[in-house]
Amino acid sequence: MATPPGVAKALQRVQAQVDAGAFYEAQQMYKTTYHRYHSRRQLEEAYAVLREGAVQQLRSGQITCGAELGTMLVEAFGDDKAPPAGGAVDALCAVVAAMPAPPAGAPEEGADADVDACSRFITAAVKWAHKAGADAGVRRLHDLFAGHLISAYGWRLLGRASAHFARGGDADAFAAALAGCAAAAPAGEADLFVARAVLQTLACAHPATLGRQLAHADALLAACRRRAWGGGPLPDTPLLHFAGFLLTALQQRSHALVQLLRVKYAPALARDPSLEAYLARAEEVYFNVGGGAGGGLLGGLLRGLFEGDEEE
Protein backbone atom coordinates (compact mmCIF):
# COMPACT_ATOMS: atom_id res chain seq x y z
CA MET A 1 0.00 0.00 0.00
CA ALA A 2 1.94 3.02 -1.30
CA THR A 3 1.47 6.46 0.22
CA PRO A 4 -0.84 8.54 -2.01
CA PRO A 5 0.87 11.72 -3.31
CA GLY A 6 -1.64 14.00 -1.63
CA VAL A 7 -0.86 12.57 1.79
CA ALA A 8 2.89 13.12 1.66
CA LYS A 9 2.72 16.86 2.40
CA ALA A 10 0.40 16.35 5.36
CA LEU A 11 2.69 13.67 6.75
CA GLN A 12 5.70 15.95 6.40
CA ARG A 13 4.08 18.44 8.74
CA VAL A 14 3.46 15.74 11.31
CA GLN A 15 7.00 14.41 10.86
CA ALA A 16 8.32 17.80 11.94
CA GLN A 17 6.56 17.29 15.28
CA VAL A 18 8.03 13.80 15.59
CA ASP A 19 11.53 15.07 14.81
CA ALA A 20 11.11 17.72 17.49
CA GLY A 21 10.15 15.08 20.05
CA ALA A 22 6.58 16.37 20.32
CA PHE A 23 5.12 12.88 20.13
CA TYR A 24 1.78 13.60 21.78
CA GLU A 25 1.15 16.51 19.44
CA ALA A 26 2.14 14.33 16.49
CA GLN A 27 -0.26 11.61 17.65
CA GLN A 28 -3.15 14.05 17.70
CA MET A 29 -2.21 15.39 14.26
CA TYR A 30 -2.16 11.86 12.83
CA LYS A 31 -5.64 11.22 14.23
CA THR A 32 -7.04 14.54 13.04
CA THR A 33 -5.62 14.08 9.55
CA TYR A 34 -6.98 10.53 9.40
CA HIS A 35 -10.49 11.64 10.38
CA ARG A 36 -10.41 14.46 7.82
CA TYR A 37 -9.63 12.08 4.98
CA HIS A 38 -12.00 9.41 6.26
CA SER A 39 -14.94 11.82 6.57
CA ARG A 40 -14.46 12.61 2.87
CA ARG A 41 -14.40 8.85 2.10
CA GLN A 42 -10.83 9.20 0.86
CA LEU A 43 -10.11 5.82 2.36
CA GLU A 44 -6.76 5.09 0.74
CA GLU A 45 -5.43 8.39 2.05
CA ALA A 46 -6.95 7.82 5.50
CA TYR A 47 -5.38 4.37 5.82
CA ALA A 48 -2.00 5.67 4.68
CA VAL A 49 -2.01 8.29 7.45
CA LEU A 50 -2.59 5.68 10.15
CA ARG A 51 -0.07 3.27 8.66
CA GLU A 52 2.67 5.88 8.36
CA GLY A 53 1.81 7.34 11.75
CA ALA A 54 2.11 3.94 13.43
CA VAL A 55 5.38 3.20 11.65
CA GLN A 56 6.95 6.55 12.51
CA GLN A 57 5.90 6.46 16.15
CA LEU A 58 7.22 2.93 16.56
CA ARG A 59 10.51 3.78 14.89
CA SER A 60 10.82 6.68 17.32
CA GLY A 61 10.38 4.31 20.25
CA GLN A 62 6.83 5.44 21.03
CA ILE A 63 5.41 1.94 21.40
CA THR A 64 2.06 2.76 22.97
CA CYS A 65 1.33 5.55 20.48
CA GLY A 66 2.39 3.46 17.51
CA ALA A 67 0.38 0.43 18.60
CA GLU A 68 -2.66 2.65 19.16
CA LEU A 69 -2.51 4.03 15.62
CA GLY A 70 -1.98 0.52 14.28
CA THR A 71 -5.04 -0.70 16.14
CA MET A 72 -7.05 2.22 14.77
CA LEU A 73 -6.03 1.07 11.30
CA VAL A 74 -7.28 -2.47 12.02
CA GLU A 75 -10.58 -1.08 13.29
CA ALA A 76 -10.91 1.10 10.18
CA PHE A 77 -10.37 -1.93 7.94
CA GLY A 78 -13.06 -3.80 9.83
CA ASP A 79 -15.57 -0.95 9.89
CA ASP A 80 -15.05 -0.20 6.19
CA LYS A 81 -14.98 -3.90 5.19
CA ALA A 82 -11.66 -3.28 3.44
CA PRO A 83 -10.56 -6.20 1.26
CA PRO A 84 -7.29 -7.78 2.46
CA ALA A 85 -6.08 -8.19 -1.12
CA GLY A 86 -5.88 -4.43 -1.62
CA GLY A 87 -2.71 -3.98 0.41
CA ALA A 88 -4.34 -4.00 3.83
CA VAL A 89 -2.34 -6.98 5.09
CA ASP A 90 0.86 -5.37 3.78
CA ALA A 91 0.04 -2.23 5.78
CA LEU A 92 -0.37 -4.22 9.00
CA CYS A 93 2.85 -6.12 8.32
CA ALA A 94 4.64 -2.79 7.90
CA VAL A 95 3.52 -1.85 11.41
CA VAL A 96 4.94 -5.09 12.82
CA ALA A 97 8.20 -4.59 10.93
CA ALA A 98 8.60 -1.15 12.55
CA MET A 99 8.39 -2.48 16.11
CA PRO A 100 11.71 -1.64 17.81
CA ALA A 101 13.88 -3.56 20.22
CA PRO A 102 14.08 -2.13 23.75
CA PRO A 103 16.94 0.27 24.45
CA ALA A 104 20.01 -1.22 26.08
CA GLY A 105 19.57 -1.36 29.83
CA ALA A 106 15.82 -0.80 29.72
CA PRO A 107 14.02 -2.25 32.79
CA GLU A 108 12.06 -5.45 32.20
CA GLU A 109 8.86 -3.86 33.49
CA GLY A 110 8.87 -1.33 30.68
CA ALA A 111 9.69 -3.99 28.12
CA ASP A 112 6.75 -6.10 29.29
CA ALA A 113 4.40 -3.14 28.91
CA ASP A 114 5.69 -2.53 25.38
CA VAL A 115 5.20 -6.18 24.43
CA ASP A 116 1.68 -6.10 25.83
CA ALA A 117 0.84 -3.03 23.72
CA CYS A 118 2.20 -4.68 20.58
CA SER A 119 0.40 -7.94 21.44
CA ARG A 120 -2.92 -6.12 21.61
CA PHE A 121 -2.29 -4.78 18.13
CA ILE A 122 -1.34 -8.18 16.70
CA THR A 123 -4.36 -9.82 18.32
CA ALA A 124 -6.66 -7.32 16.64
CA ALA A 125 -4.79 -7.64 13.33
CA VAL A 126 -4.96 -11.44 13.10
CA LYS A 127 -8.61 -11.50 14.11
CA TRP A 128 -9.44 -9.00 11.38
CA ALA A 129 -7.40 -10.96 8.79
CA HIS A 130 -9.10 -14.20 9.82
CA LYS A 131 -12.59 -12.71 9.51
CA ALA A 132 -11.63 -11.22 6.15
CA GLY A 133 -10.60 -14.66 4.89
CA ALA A 134 -6.91 -13.78 4.57
CA ASP A 135 -5.54 -17.09 5.84
CA ALA A 136 -2.07 -16.51 4.41
CA GLY A 137 -2.11 -13.03 5.93
CA VAL A 138 -2.91 -14.46 9.37
CA ARG A 139 0.11 -16.77 9.21
CA ARG A 140 2.33 -13.99 7.90
CA LEU A 141 1.39 -11.67 10.76
CA HIS A 142 2.01 -14.38 13.33
CA ASP A 143 5.44 -15.19 11.87
CA LEU A 144 6.49 -11.54 11.71
CA PHE A 145 5.49 -10.82 15.28
CA ALA A 146 7.13 -14.00 16.57
CA GLY A 147 10.33 -13.06 14.76
CA HIS A 148 10.21 -9.60 16.32
CA LEU A 149 9.85 -11.04 19.82
CA ILE A 150 12.84 -13.33 19.36
CA SER A 151 15.10 -10.76 17.70
CA ALA A 152 14.23 -8.02 20.19
CA TYR A 153 13.97 -9.98 23.45
CA GLY A 154 15.65 -13.34 22.85
CA TRP A 155 15.05 -16.45 24.96
CA ARG A 156 13.14 -14.53 27.65
CA LEU A 157 10.07 -14.28 25.40
CA LEU A 158 10.36 -17.64 23.64
CA GLY A 159 7.08 -18.72 25.23
CA ARG A 160 5.16 -15.80 23.78
CA ALA A 161 6.94 -16.05 20.45
CA SER A 162 6.17 -19.77 20.21
CA ALA A 163 2.45 -19.09 20.58
CA HIS A 164 2.69 -17.07 17.36
CA PHE A 165 5.23 -19.23 15.51
CA ALA A 166 2.90 -22.18 16.15
CA ARG A 167 0.15 -20.43 14.16
CA GLY A 168 2.48 -19.18 11.44
CA GLY A 169 3.87 -20.99 8.45
CA ASP A 170 7.64 -20.54 8.71
CA ALA A 171 8.90 -23.79 10.20
CA ASP A 172 12.53 -22.90 9.48
CA ALA A 173 12.31 -19.61 11.42
CA PHE A 174 10.60 -21.42 14.31
CA ALA A 175 13.35 -24.06 14.35
CA ALA A 176 16.06 -21.39 14.25
CA ALA A 177 14.48 -19.59 17.22
CA LEU A 178 14.29 -22.83 19.19
CA ALA A 179 17.91 -23.72 18.45
CA GLY A 180 19.11 -20.25 19.40
CA CYS A 181 17.26 -20.29 22.71
CA ALA A 182 18.28 -23.88 23.49
CA ALA A 183 21.91 -22.80 23.23
CA ALA A 184 21.39 -20.76 26.40
CA ALA A 185 19.74 -23.66 28.27
CA PRO A 186 21.38 -26.54 30.15
CA ALA A 187 22.93 -29.22 27.97
CA GLY A 188 20.67 -32.09 27.05
CA GLU A 189 17.45 -30.09 26.80
CA ALA A 190 17.33 -29.54 23.04
CA ASP A 191 14.79 -32.32 22.61
CA LEU A 192 12.53 -30.64 25.18
CA PHE A 193 12.51 -27.42 23.19
CA VAL A 194 11.55 -29.31 20.04
CA ALA A 195 8.92 -31.57 21.61
CA ARG A 196 7.24 -28.67 23.41
CA ALA A 197 7.05 -26.70 20.15
CA VAL A 198 5.67 -29.64 18.14
CA LEU A 199 2.99 -30.36 20.74
CA GLN A 200 2.17 -26.68 21.12
CA THR A 201 1.68 -26.38 17.37
CA LEU A 202 -0.75 -29.30 17.46
CA ALA A 203 -2.51 -27.99 20.55
CA CYS A 204 -3.43 -24.63 19.02
CA ALA A 205 -5.40 -26.27 16.20
CA HIS A 206 -9.11 -25.68 15.73
CA PRO A 207 -11.55 -27.96 13.90
CA ALA A 208 -11.05 -25.96 10.69
CA THR A 209 -7.23 -25.97 10.94
CA LEU A 210 -6.43 -29.56 11.97
CA GLY A 211 -4.69 -30.46 8.73
CA ARG A 212 -2.78 -27.19 8.53
CA GLN A 213 -1.47 -27.42 12.08
CA LEU A 214 -0.52 -31.07 11.65
CA ALA A 215 1.43 -30.23 8.49
CA HIS A 216 3.10 -27.30 10.27
CA ALA A 217 4.13 -29.50 13.21
CA ASP A 218 5.54 -32.10 10.82
CA ALA A 219 7.49 -29.42 8.92
CA LEU A 220 8.78 -28.02 12.22
CA LEU A 221 10.13 -31.38 13.38
CA ALA A 222 11.81 -31.88 10.00
CA ALA A 223 13.32 -28.37 10.13
CA CYS A 224 14.67 -29.01 13.63
CA ARG A 225 16.28 -32.24 12.50
CA ARG A 226 18.01 -30.44 9.63
CA ARG A 227 19.58 -27.85 11.92
CA ALA A 228 22.78 -27.97 13.91
CA TRP A 229 22.19 -27.87 17.68
CA GLY A 230 25.25 -26.87 19.65
CA GLY A 231 27.49 -27.71 16.72
CA GLY A 232 25.98 -31.12 16.04
CA PRO A 233 22.73 -32.75 14.90
CA LEU A 234 19.64 -32.87 17.05
CA PRO A 235 20.13 -35.70 19.57
CA ASP A 236 18.16 -38.89 18.95
CA THR A 237 16.10 -39.31 22.13
CA PRO A 238 12.94 -41.13 23.24
CA LEU A 239 11.10 -37.83 23.47
CA LEU A 240 11.79 -37.06 19.81
CA HIS A 241 10.77 -40.61 18.88
CA PHE A 242 7.47 -39.89 20.62
CA ALA A 243 7.00 -36.63 18.71
CA GLY A 244 7.57 -38.37 15.38
CA PHE A 245 5.28 -41.30 16.20
CA LEU A 246 2.61 -38.91 17.50
CA LEU A 247 2.53 -37.11 14.16
CA THR A 248 2.08 -40.46 12.42
CA ALA A 249 -0.76 -41.40 14.77
CA LEU A 250 -2.53 -38.11 14.09
CA GLN A 251 -2.06 -38.49 10.35
CA GLN A 252 -3.71 -41.91 10.66
CA ARG A 253 -6.38 -40.48 12.97
CA SER A 254 -5.62 -43.28 15.43
CA HIS A 255 -6.41 -42.40 19.00
CA ALA A 256 -5.60 -45.96 20.05
CA LEU A 257 -2.03 -45.48 18.83
CA VAL A 258 -1.76 -42.20 20.72
CA GLN A 259 -2.82 -43.97 23.90
CA LEU A 260 -0.20 -46.68 23.34
CA LEU A 261 2.45 -44.02 22.81
CA ARG A 262 1.41 -42.31 26.04
CA VAL A 263 2.16 -45.49 27.97
CA LYS A 264 5.37 -46.43 26.17
CA TYR A 265 6.90 -42.95 26.44
CA ALA A 266 5.51 -41.98 29.85
CA PRO A 267 9.00 -41.52 31.38
CA ALA A 268 10.03 -39.18 28.56
CA LEU A 269 6.79 -37.17 28.81
CA ALA A 270 7.26 -36.86 32.57
CA ARG A 271 10.35 -34.70 32.03
CA ASP A 272 8.14 -31.62 31.60
CA PRO A 273 4.51 -31.26 32.78
CA SER A 274 3.73 -28.91 29.88
CA LEU A 275 4.06 -31.85 27.47
CA GLU A 276 1.10 -33.59 29.07
CA ALA A 277 -0.91 -30.36 29.03
CA TYR A 278 -0.33 -29.77 25.33
CA LEU A 279 -0.92 -33.44 24.51
CA ALA A 280 -4.24 -33.40 26.35
CA ARG A 281 -5.33 -30.38 24.32
CA ALA A 282 -4.21 -32.04 21.07
CA GLU A 283 -6.24 -35.16 21.90
CA GLU A 284 -9.24 -32.99 22.68
CA VAL A 285 -9.19 -31.15 19.39
CA TYR A 286 -8.08 -34.01 17.10
CA PHE A 287 -10.21 -36.78 18.64
CA ASN A 288 -12.89 -34.89 20.58
CA VAL A 289 -11.91 -36.50 23.87
CA GLY A 290 -11.37 -34.91 27.26
CA GLY A 291 -12.83 -31.49 27.66
CA GLY A 292 -12.10 -28.01 28.88
CA ALA A 293 -8.88 -26.37 29.93
CA GLY A 294 -9.78 -26.49 33.59
CA GLY A 295 -7.50 -24.89 36.12
CA GLY A 296 -3.96 -25.46 37.29
CA LEU A 297 -1.07 -25.97 34.90
CA LEU A 298 -3.22 -27.05 31.96
CA GLY A 299 -5.50 -24.04 32.20
CA GLY A 300 -2.58 -21.64 32.59
CA LEU A 301 -0.68 -23.08 29.64
CA LEU A 302 -3.68 -23.03 27.37
CA ARG A 303 -4.52 -19.44 28.25
CA GLY A 304 -0.98 -18.53 27.20
CA LEU A 305 -1.25 -20.74 24.13
CA PHE A 306 -4.30 -18.87 22.88
CA GLU A 307 -2.69 -15.41 23.03
CA GLY A 308 -3.49 -13.72 19.75
CA ASP A 309 -5.75 -16.56 18.66
CA GLU A 310 -7.72 -15.48 15.62
CA GLU A 311 -10.51 -17.95 16.48
CA GLU A 312 -10.67 -17.25 20.19
N, C-alpha and C positions, 0 to 999 in steps of 0.2 A: 504494500500500500504506500505509494509515493506521496510526498507532501504536495498538495495542489499549489500552483504558483501564487494564488491570491492569499494563501495562508502564511507564506514565508515572511512577509513584511510584519504581520501581526506577531509572529513568533520571535522575530528579532527584537521587538520592543520588550517582550517578556524576558528574553534572554539577557537583556541588559540588567534587569532586576536580579536574575540568577547570578550573573557575574559579579554584581555588587554585594552578594550575600543576603539580599532581601528576599529570602525564600518564601516567607508568608505572603508578602505582597505579590510575588510571582505566582504563587498558588491561586490566589484570588483572581489574578488576571487571566490565568489559564481557564478557570471556571467561567468567568464572565465572557471571554471570547468564545468558548465552546457554546454557551447558551445562546449567544447572539447568532452564531451560524446555525445552530439547531433550530431555533425559532423560525428561521427563514427556510427550513427544510434543506439547507445545504449540508447534507449529511456527510459527504466525503470530507468536506472541510472541517466539520465539527469533530469527526473521529480523529482526523489528523492532529488537531489541537491537543486532544487528550493523550493520544499516543506519544507525541513529541514532548508534551509536558511531563508525562510519567517518566519517559526515558531521561530527560534532562535533570529532573529532580533526583532520580536514582543515581545517575552518574555524579551528581554533586553530593552524594551521601545522605540525601534527605529521604530516608527509606519510607517513613510513614506517609509523607506527602506524595511520593511517587506511587506507592501502593494504592493510595486513595484515588489518585487520578486513573490508575490502571483499572481499578474496580469500577469507577464511573464509566469507563469505556466498555467494560463487560456488560454493565447494566444497560447502556445505550444500545449495544448490539441486541440484547434480549428484547428491550422495549420496542425497538424498530424492526425486529425480525430480520436483522441483517443476515444475508447468506454468507456462510463461512468461506465459500469459494471465491468471494470477491476481495480477498486480502485480509479479512478480519482475523483469521488465525495467525497470519504473518505478523499483524500488528501486536497481538498478544504475546507472541514469541519474542518480538523486539523488546517488550517490557521485561520479560524474564532475562533476556541477554544483557540488559543494562543493570541488573541487580549487582551491587558491589560487594566485595569482601569487606569484613570489618577492619578498621584501622588497627595497625600493630599496637598491642597493649590494651585494646579496648576491653572493658570488663565483660564477663560472660553474661551478666544480667541484661546489659544493653543489647548484646548480640542475640539473646533469646527473644527479646521484644522485637527486634528487626526481623528475625526469622518468622515470628508469629504474624507480623504484618504482611510479609511476602506470602506466607502460607494461606492467609485469608484471600489474597488476590488469586492465587493459583487454584484454590478450591472453587471460587466463583467462575474462573476461566474454564476449567475442565467441565464443570456442570453445564455451562452454556454450550460448549463445543459438543458435549454428549447430546443435549437436547436438540441441537441443530443438525445432528447426524454426521458430525465431522469426526468419525472414529479415528482416522489417522491423525487428526489434529489433537485429539485427546492424548494419544500416546506420545506425540511430539512434545506437548506441553509438559507431561510428566517427566519425560527424559531430560528435557532442558532444565527443569527445576531441580531434579535430582542431581544432575551434573553440577549445577551451581552450588548446592549444599555441600557436595564433596570438595569441590575446588576451593570454596571459600572457608569451610569450617573443618574439613578433614574427618578423621575417624569419629570425632565427638558427635557428629550428627549422622552417622551411618544409618542408625535406626530410622530416622525421618526420611533420609534419602532413599532407603530401601523400599519404603512404602510407596514411593513414586516410581522408582526403577521397576518395581514389580508390575506396575500397570503400564509401563512404557513398552517399547519395542526394540530397544538397543541392548541386546544381551551382551555384546562385547564391552560396552561401557559399564554395564553392571558388574561384569566379571572383573574388569580393571579396578573398579572402586573397591570391590571385595578384597582383591589381592593386595592393593595398596594399604588398606586398613588392617588386614591380617598381618602385614609386616610389622606392625606396632604391637601386636598381641603376643602372648606367650607362645613359644614353639609348640607345635603339635595341635594347634587349634584351627588350621586352615580348613579342614573338613567341616568343622562346625560352622564357619562362615558360609561355606557353600551350601550345606544342608539346610541351614536356617533360611537362606535366600530362596532356594528351590521350593521349600514348603510354604514360605510366605507368598511366593508368586502363585502357587496353587490355591492358597487360602483366600486370596482376595478376588477369586472368580465369582461371578454371578451366573445365574442360569443361562443368560444370553452370551456369556463370554467363556464358557467352559473350554471349548476347543482352543480358543486364542490363548488363554492362560496356560493350558497344558503345553501348547507348542512353545510358548515363551519360556516356560520352566525347562523344557527339554533343550532348547537352544542355549539357555543359561548354563546348564550343566556341561554341555559340549564346549561352550566358550571357556568355562573354568578349566576344563581338562586340557585345553590347548595352551593355556597360559603357563608361564613360569611362576612358581610360588617360592620365594626365598632362594632363587637361583636354580631351582629344580622343578620337576613336574609335580602336579598335585598328588599328594600321597594316596596310595590305594588302601582305603580303610573300610571297615564294616559299615560305617555310617554312610559313606558314599555308595557302597553296594546297595544299601537300603534305598537311597535316593533314586538310583537308576532303576531298581526293580519296582519301586513305587510308581514311577512314570509309566513303566510297562503295564502295571496293573490297572492304572487309570485309562490308558489307551485301550485296554481290553474290557474296560468297564466291569472289572471283577472285584467286587467288595470282598469276596472270600479270600482272594489272594492278598489283599491289603491286610486282612485280619491275620493271615499266616505270617506275613512279614512283620507285623507288630510283635508277635510272639518271638519269632526267630531273632529279631534285632532289638529286643527290649533293652539289653545292656547298653547298646550304642545310643538308643533314644534317651536313655536315662541320664546321659551326660549333660543335657540341657533341658529344663522343663518347658522352654518355649517350643521345642520340637513337638511335644505332645499336644500343646495348645494349637499350633498351626495344623497339625495332622488331623485333630478333631474337627477343626473348621473345614478342612478339605473334604473329609468324609461326609460332613453335613451337606456341603454344596454339591459334591459329585454323586453322592448316593442317597441323599435325602434321609440320612440317619442322624441320630443325636438331636440336638435342638437348643438354640439359644446360646448366647455368649456367657450368660451367667455372671458371677462375680469372680473375685480372686484373680489369679494370674491370667486365666483364659480371657476373662472379661477385659482386663487391662490391656493385654496384648492386642486383642481384636479392636478395641477402641483406637489404639495407636495405628493398627493396620489400616483402618478405614479413613485415616486422615486424607482429605482431598478426594474422597471417593465420589466419582461422578454419578454413581447410582445410589448413593446413600439416602 
